[in-house]
């Protein structure tokens, strides 16, 4: 696992966008796994700026979701499909056909989960999966004590998570109780995992995930098992890392040809 400490969220977004641009130059039709929420927005903004300036060619890129609400119509503005189309697919000038996501409206949700795992495999697998992290160390909607071998499946949202997400809805009662999420086992199949964490509220989770033991209690700690995992954190999120100086030194000495 590589840990990169950056000054702020904007710098983190720019660094990851440059890595995605380099990937697309090597593999124009790369399958990019995206996350929702406020944390990855600097990545999407920097990537969009690169496309508009001509420094990034994303015209053949493919996009896939990390998770989705169960029961929200695909066109609902807060369905994650709508969010990804609005924040990633449309700004990059991609066609909706370049997008792969689970069906949160399916009558048989379990079958939809299994179908999504198959769709990712049939697409050749995810080349780069962008992740955020919860204050409890969750990735996707894999809450603490999720199996490290879990596949895409339905999960019940905790009351706290529903309360946290209520700000996106007109009423707390409108927040769905269930989601489809890629499992930790599914996430670990991506060729490159990039986790972005910003703000002091994520400092404990980052430290436990990077420097603590691999444990289902801290789902993001599973990234320690991946051969190519990169954790990008701003100074606030890095505040509790015991090896912060080591991480700074190793990144500063990294050969440019290695990339992110």
N, C-alpha and C positions, 0 to 999 in steps of 0.2 A: 504494500500500500504506500502510495506517495501522498504526502501532505504538503499543500502549497498555501502559504499564508500571504494574503494580499492586503493592501491598505483598507479597502472598502468594497461594498457590494458592486459598484460600477466596475472596479478593476477586476473583480472576480468574473463578472459577466463578460468583459472584454476578452479575458484570457480563455475562457471556455468557448466563446464564439470563434476565436482564432483557431482553437483546436478542432472545432467542428468544420471550419472552413478548410483546414488542412486535410481532414478526413475526406471531405467532398472532392477535393482536388485529386486525391488518390482513388476514390471510389465514388463517382458522381451519383450513383443510385443508392447510396448508403441508407440503411434504415435507422432513423433516429428516434429513440424513445424519449418522450417528453413528460415533464411533470407539470402540475398546475399549482396555483397559489402565487403569492407575491415574491417569494425568493428567486425563482428562475426568470422573472421578468427582465432583469438586466441582461441576461444571456440572449433572450429573444430580441430585445431592442438592439443590442450590438450586432447580432446576426443580420437583422433586417437592414441596419445601416450599411453593413458590408455588402449585402445584395444590391442595395440601391446605389452604392458607390462603384459597384463593379468589381470589388476585390474578392467577393465570394460568389460562386456560381452554385445556387441551390436548385436549379431548374429541374433536376432529375431526382432530387432527394425524396425519400419516403418518410412518413411520420407515423408513429404509433403511440397509443395511450398507455399510461401506467395503471389507471383505475377509472371507474365510472360509477355514478349513482345508479341504483336499481329503482326503476319505476318512473323516472323522469323521461318525458318524451325527448327524442333525439334533438328536436328543435328548441327545447327549453333553454333560455339564456344561461342558466346555471348548470346545465348538464356539462360534464367535462368534455364531451365531444364538441359542444358549442364553444366552450372556452378555448380549446386547442385550435379550432378553426379560426376563431377570432384573434387569438394572440400569436399563433405560429403559422398556420397554413396560409391564411389570407395575406398577412404582411410579407411573407416570403414569396408571394406570387405563385403558389402551388395550386394545382387542381385538387378538388375534393377527393378524386380518385386515388391520390397519392397517400391517403390517410387510412390507417387500419385501427379499429377500435372494437371493444367488446359491446355486445348488444344488451344494454341495461333494461330494455323493454321486453325481452324474450319471456315467453310463458314458462319455458324450462330454463331457469337461470343457470343451473349446474351444467346443462348441455352447452349453454352459451359460453361458460367459462372454459370448458374443454375445447370448444371450437376456436376460441381465441388463442389458446396455447398452440393449437395445430396451425392456425393462420400465421403466427409468428415464425414457427418452424418452416412452414412452406414458403415464407417470404425470404428464407435464408438466414433467419436469426437477426437479432438486434445488434447493430454495429456499435452504437454508443447509447447508453441509457443515462439520462440526466435524472438525478434524484435530489429531493430535499430531505430534511430530517425533522422529526417532531421533537418536542422538548423531552419526551419520554424515550427517544431513540427509535421511533418507528420510521419505516420507509414504506412508501405507498400507503396502504391502509393495513399493513402488517403490524398490529399492535403488539406490545410486549407479551412474550410467551407464544408467539406464532412459531410454528415449526420452521426450522431453517431449511427444510426440504420442501416446503409448501409450494403448490402449484397455483395457477390462477383460480380463484374461488370467490364465493360470496362471504362477506364479513358483516357482522352487526356493529354499527357505530356505537361507541360509548356516548353517554349523555354529555360528557365534556366535549367530545368532538362535535356533536350536533350543536352544542351551544357555541363553540368556536366558529362553526360554519354558518350560524344563523345570520351573521351580518350580510351575507350574500343573498338572503331571501327576504321577502316582505314580512314573513312571520316565522318564528322558531318552529311552529307546527308544520311548516312546509318542508323542513329539512328531512330528506329520506332517512329511514332507519338502517338501510342496507346499502352496500356497495359491492361492486366487483373489483377485485384488485389482483394484479400480478402477485403471485406468491414469491417468497424469498428465493426458492429454488428456481423459479422462472426468471427472476431478476438476475440471478447469478449466471445465467446462460448468455447474457449479453457479452460481447467481446471486450468492451471497455465500459466501466462504471465510473461516472463522475458525480460526486456528491457535492453540492454547494450549500454552505451554511453561513448565515450572517446574523450578527446581533448577539448581545450578551446572553439572551435567553436560551441560546443554543449551546452555550459553552460547556455545560455539564454533559449534555448528550454527546457532543463531539469528543470530549475527553474519554468518556466511557466507551465510545465506539472505536476510537483509534488506539487508545492505550490500555483499555480494560480487557478482560477475558472475552472470548467469543461466547456469547450467551443468548439464548432465546429471549431473555429478559430485556436485552438491548438489541433489537433486530438489526440495526445498522452495523453492529459489530461483525455481522456475517461478511462484510466487505473485506475483512482481513483474510478470508479464504479465497479471494478472487485473484487471479494472476495479473490483472491490470485494472486496479482500482485507484482513482485519484480523488482526494478530498481537498476541496478548495474552501478556505475559510478566511473571513476577514479578521482583523485584530481582536475585535470583541468576542467573536466565536472561538478564537484560539486562546483566550485568556487563561484557561485552566489546563492547557497542555503542558505537561512536565518537560516534554522534549521539544518545546517550541523553538529554542535556539538551534537545536540539531536540524530540525526541519527547514529552518531558514537557510542554514549553512549548506545543506545538501542540495537544495533547490538552486541556490546561488552558484554552485559549482557544477550544475548539470549541463552537459553538452547540448548546445542548441539543436543538434540534429536529432536528439531523442524526442523532442516535442513533449506534449503533455502526457 
